[in-house]
Every structure is written in structure tokens, then in C-alpha cells.
Amino acid sequence: MNNMDNIFMTEAIRLSALAVEHGNEPFGAVLVKDEKMVWTKLGTLVYAASNMELEKILGNEGCNCSEMVFAHSFHRPEVRAGVLREESLRILTDYFGSHAKG
């Protein structure tokens, strides 16, 4: 994990809060390649909370989706997990404490 991961994850968390303000679930993402946000082929996947952690909040079992997808994909970006994890889990826990998924 590096400082740029924190900068990009901060933007993704900001987007998740914006999604809630517009009536959507709290998910935000940015695509990053060569330390820049892009709209092309994914170079690095940086995420805060895993699907398994989200499913635990929802009372379900989850899976390690990122590893499953990229293990069977021709394109394999670098994956860095858990960046600003606690901040993300707090938003997800607060949101899903009063909203049903879906």
C-alpha cells in the first residue's frame, strides 16, 4: 500500500457517500493505471472492504471475488486490498444497519 492508494481510495469513498446522497448503495470506485485515474484497462485494483466483509455485515457468507475473477482472466492487474478498510467498513455498517441490500 502506498500514499497514492490512500488518495485514490479517499476519492472512491467520497463517491460512495455521493451515491448514498443520490439514493444508491454506498459503493464507489476509481480505475487507476500508472498512478493516474483512468477510463481504460485496469492496471491496479485497490479496494477497502472485501465482498466477504460486506456479506458478513449483511449476515451472509461471501467469497473472495477479486481473486476468483482475476485467477480466471487473461488480464491480471495488481490487487491491493484493505486500503482505508476501517473507514469503508464504517460507511457500509452504518448504511446497511438501516437499509436492505438491493
Secondary structure, 3 states (H helix, E strand, C coil): CCHHHHHHHHHHHHHHHHHHHCCCCCCCCCCEECCEECCCCCCEEEECCCHHHHHHHCCCCCCCHHHHHHHCCCCCCEEEECCCHHHHHHHHHHHHCCCCCC
